[in-house]
Amino acid sequence: MIMRASLIASVVGVIVGTEISAPGPLGELRGTLTRAAEPSAPVVLIIPGSGPTDRDGNNPLGIQASTYRHLASELAAEGVTSVRIDKRGMFGSAGAIKDANDVTIEDYVADVRSWVEAARRETGGRCIWLLGHSEGGLVALASSDQVPDICGLVLVATAGRPMGEVLKDQLRANPANGELLPQAVTAIDELSAGRRVTTKQLPSALAALLPEEVQGFLVSAFRLDPRQLIAAVKKPILLLQGRRDIQVGVEDAQALHYANAASRLVLLSKTNHVLKQVDTDDVSANVMTYGDAGMPLAPNVARTIASFVKTSPI
């Protein structure tokens, strides 16, 4: 059953959010519903990125940009309602499962199904848009043929290659990883083939990167090729990619667009992975925005998304 609590100030300014919940495996999944003024406004489900990322887009590992909180506020001002969520086992959804590490992509797809049903019931929407950011884009793609009542997909800063390939490239980009690379590539290939690896045989740095407690998730994620998934999608797709994203490149967005030529590709200048404006190619300046919750989103992020979901045929 959906539960609504008292209004909470979820964004800066006059836009407020309502606590909302959906059924989880052992307990409730929780999130925030931010309504546009128009009752019949399109509804977007914001699926968070990797790791312990909360409904606001923040992460205790160093990300405090509040990207999803800003996005919800700006979308509401543009006439789009949104639901942003805490992952099962984390934050407000901590009671949904016993161990937040004991998850797979398929589990997150099941949660998307639950959230779509809850959002439709709460808003009266005929269908719900899936907006996946970063790793959330992979979840959105995996949900596209598994979850009914989806209007279409908005994929923001979403990798265009299997996660294992992305991880290999990230390791190769740092010369300090030279000695680790042979073992790292072998371990990633094993996980991509569906086989777990024993971390006792790995260097400590690599064991920390591929801990055994999350290998079930890694196996489920590494086996998926976003290009194959997007090629099968028949509904409207927006690909939104920042040109100053230092985690996911323009080539990823282009690969997804190439795999589904019916998709719409929008490249935003001076926009990074957390959707903030960066006026220089300096990496340190880029990273600084990851901790700036007060900084608004880059221009045209919310407007581009709103325009797409409001005008696409569904």
C-alpha positions in Angstrom: 0.0 0.0 0.0 1.2 3.5 -0.8 1.8 5.7 2.2 2.0 9.4 2.2 3.5 11.4 5.1 3.4 15.1 5.9 4.9 17.4 3.3 8.6 17.9 3.6 10.7 20.6 2.1 12.6 18.5 -0.4 14.0 21.3 -2.6 15.2 24.9 -2.3 12.3 27.3 -2.8 8.6 26.8 -2.7 8.6 23.3 -4.4 7.9 20.6 -1.8 7.9 16.9 -1.9 5.6 14.3 -0.5 6.9 11.1 1.1 5.8 8.1 -1.0 6.4 4.3 -0.6 6.0 1.2 -2.6 6.1 -2.5 -1.7 9.6 -4.1 -1.3 10.6 -7.7 -0.6 10.6 -7.5 3.2 9.6 -3.9 3.9 8.8 -0.7 2.1 10.7 1.1 -0.5 10.6 4.9 0.1 11.1 8.0 -2.0 9.8 11.5 -2.6 7.1 12.6 -5.0 7.5 16.1 -6.3 4.4 17.3 -8.2 4.1 19.8 -11.0 1.2 22.2 -10.7 -0.8 20.5 -13.5 -2.5 17.3 -12.2 -2.1 15.6 -15.6 1.6 16.3 -15.9 3.9 13.6 -17.1 5.5 11.5 -14.4 9.2 10.6 -14.3 10.8 7.9 -12.1 14.4 8.9 -11.3 16.5 5.8 -10.9 19.8 6.5 -9.0 23.3 5.8 -10.1 25.8 3.3 -8.6 26.7 2.5 -5.0 25.1 4.0 -1.9 23.4 6.9 -3.8 20.3 8.3 -2.1 17.1 9.8 -3.5 18.7 13.2 -3.6 21.7 12.0 -5.6 24.1 12.1 -2.7 26.6 9.4 -1.7 28.5 9.1 1.6 31.6 8.2 -0.5 32.0 11.8 -1.5 29.2 13.0 -3.7 27.0 15.8 -2.2 25.8 17.5 -5.3 22.1 16.9 -4.6 21.6 16.3 -8.3 18.2 14.5 -8.1 16.8 17.0 -5.6 17.6 19.8 -7.9 16.3 17.9 -10.9 13.0 17.2 -9.2 12.5 20.8 -8.4 13.4 22.1 -11.8 11.3 19.4 -13.5 8.3 20.5 -11.4 8.9 24.1 -12.5 8.9 22.9 -16.1 5.6 21.0 -15.6 6.8 17.5 -14.9 6.1 15.4 -11.8 8.8 13.1 -10.5 9.5 10.3 -8.0 13.0 9.9 -6.8 13.9 6.9 -4.7 16.1 5.2 -2.2 17.5 1.8 -3.3 16.4 -1.3 -1.5 18.4 -1.8 1.7 19.6 1.8 1.9 18.5 5.0 3.6 14.7 5.3 3.7 14.4 1.8 2.0 16.7 0.1 4.6 13.9 -2.2 5.7 13.2 -3.5 2.3 15.9 -6.2 2.5 18.4 -7.4 5.2 21.6 -6.8 3.2 21.9 -3.9 0.8 24.8 -5.8 -1.0 22.6 -8.8 -1.7 21.1 -7.4 -4.9 21.1 -7.9 -8.6 20.1 -5.8 -11.6 17.0 -8.1 -11.7 16.1 -7.1 -8.2 16.3 -3.4 -9.1 14.1 -4.1 -12.1 11.5 -5.6 -9.7 11.7 -2.5 -7.6 11.2 -0.3 -10.7 8.0 -2.4 -11.4 6.8 -1.7 -7.9 7.6 2.0 -8.2 5.8 2.3 -11.5 2.7 0.8 -10.1 2.9 3.0 -7.0 3.5 6.2 -9.1 0.6 5.4 -11.4 -1.7 4.8 -8.5 -0.7 8.0 -6.7 -0.6 10.3 -9.7 -3.3 8.8 -12.0 -0.7 8.7 -14.8 -1.4 6.3 -17.7 2.3 5.5 -17.9 5.6 6.5 -16.2 8.8 7.7 -17.8 12.0 6.0 -16.5 14.9 8.4 -16.1 18.1 6.5 -15.3 21.2 8.3 -14.4 24.6 6.6 -14.8 24.2 3.0 -13.6 20.5 3.8 -13.3 20.4 4.0 -17.0 21.3 0.3 -17.2 18.5 -0.5 -14.8 16.1 1.5 -16.9 17.2 -0.4 -20.0 16.9 -3.7 -18.3 13.4 -2.7 -17.2 12.2 -1.6 -20.6 10.7 -5.0 -21.6 10.1 -6.3 -18.1 7.9 -3.5 -16.6 4.5 -2.6 -18.0 3.1 0.9 -18.3 6.4 2.6 -19.2 6.1 5.7 -21.4 9.7 5.7 -22.6 13.3 6.1 -21.4 15.4 9.1 -20.5 19.0 7.9 -20.2 21.4 10.4 -18.6 25.1 9.9 -18.6 24.6 6.2 -19.3 27.5 4.0 -20.4 27.2 2.5 -23.9 29.3 -0.6 -23.1 29.1 -3.4 -20.6 30.1 -2.3 -17.1 33.1 -4.6 -17.1 34.5 -3.0 -20.2 34.0 0.5 -18.6 35.8 -0.7 -15.5 38.7 -2.0 -17.5 39.1 1.3 -19.3 39.0 3.2 -16.1 41.8 1.0 -14.7 43.9 1.3 -17.9 43.6 5.1 -17.7 45.6 5.3 -14.5 49.3 4.3 -15.0 49.5 3.4 -11.3 47.3 0.4 -12.0 49.9 -1.2 -14.4 50.9 -4.1 -12.2 47.2 -4.8 -11.3 45.9 -4.9 -14.9 46.5 -8.5 -15.9 44.8 -9.8 -12.8 42.1 -7.2 -13.0 41.2 -8.0 -16.6 41.1 -11.7 -15.8 38.9 -11.2 -12.7 36.5 -8.9 -14.7 36.3 -11.4 -17.5 35.4 -14.2 -15.0 32.7 -12.1 -13.5 31.4 -11.2 -17.0 31.2 -14.9 -17.8 29.1 -15.4 -14.7 31.8 -16.9 -12.5 32.7 -15.4 -9.1 36.3 -14.9 -8.1 38.1 -15.5 -4.8 39.4 -12.3 -3.5 42.0 -14.0 -1.3 44.0 -14.6 -4.5 43.9 -10.9 -5.5 46.0 -7.9 -4.4 44.3 -5.9 -1.7 43.5 -3.0 -3.9 41.8 -5.2 -6.4 40.0 -7.2 -3.7 38.5 -3.9 -2.4 37.3 -3.1 -6.0 35.6 -6.5 -6.5 34.6 -7.6 -3.0 32.9 -11.0 -2.8 29.8 -9.6 -1.1 28.8 -7.6 -4.2 29.9 -10.0 -6.9 26.3 -11.2 -7.3 25.5 -7.7 -8.4 28.6 -7.4 -10.6 27.8 -10.7 -12.4 24.3 -9.5 -13.1 25.5 -6.1 -14.4 28.6 -7.2 -16.3 26.6 -9.6 -18.5 24.4 -6.9 -19.9 25.3 -4.9 -23.0 23.4 -1.6 -23.1 23.7 -1.5 -26.9 21.8 -4.8 -27.2 19.2 -3.7 -24.7 18.5 -0.3 -26.3 18.3 -1.8 -29.8 15.1 -3.7 -28.7 13.4 -0.7 -27.2 10.4 0.5 -29.3 9.4 3.4 -27.1 10.7 7.0 -27.1 14.2 7.4 -25.8 16.2 10.5 -24.9 19.9 10.2 -24.5 21.3 13.2 -22.5 25.1 13.5 -22.2 27.3 16.2 -20.9 30.4 17.0 -22.9 32.5 17.5 -19.7 31.5 14.2 -18.1 34.7 12.6 -16.8 33.0 9.3 -16.0 30.9 8.6 -19.0 32.0 9.9 -22.4 30.2 11.3 -25.4 31.2 8.2 -27.3 29.0 6.1 -24.9 26.0 8.2 -25.8 26.8 8.0 -29.4 27.1 4.2 -29.2 23.7 4.0 -27.7 22.3 6.3 -30.3 23.9 4.2 -33.1 22.3 1.1 -31.6 18.8 2.7 -31.7 18.7 5.3 -34.4 15.1 6.3 -33.4 16.5 7.7 -30.1 17.1 11.4 -29.6 20.7 12.3 -28.7 21.3 15.6 -26.9 24.9 16.7 -26.0 25.1 19.5 -23.4 28.2 21.7 -23.4 29.9 22.5 -20.1 27.9 19.8 -18.3 29.5 17.1 -16.2 28.4 13.7 -14.7 26.5 15.2 -11.8 24.8 17.6 -14.3 26.5 20.7 -13.0 28.1 23.4 -15.2 31.9 23.3 -15.6 33.5 26.1 -17.5 37.0 24.5 -17.9 38.6 21.2 -18.8 40.4 21.2 -15.4 39.6 17.9 -13.7 39.9 19.4 -10.2 37.3 22.1 -11.0 35.0 19.4 -12.4 35.3 17.3 -9.2 34.7 20.3 -7.0 31.1 20.4 -8.2 30.4 16.9 -6.9 30.4 18.4 -3.4 28.4 21.5 -4.0 24.8 20.9 -3.1 23.9 24.6 -3.5 25.0 24.8 -7.1 22.1 24.5 -9.5 22.0 22.1 -12.5 23.6 23.2 -15.7 21.3 25.1 -18.0 18.9 23.2 -20.2 19.1 19.8 -18.3 15.6 19.9 -16.9 14.2 21.9 -19.8 15.4 19.3 -22.3 14.0 16.4 -20.4 10.7 18.2 -19.8 10.3 19.1 -23.4 11.0 15.5 -24.5 8.5 13.8 -22.1 5.8 16.4 -22.7 6.0 16.2 -26.5 6.8 12.6 -27.3 4.0 10.4 -28.6 3.1 7.7 -26.1 
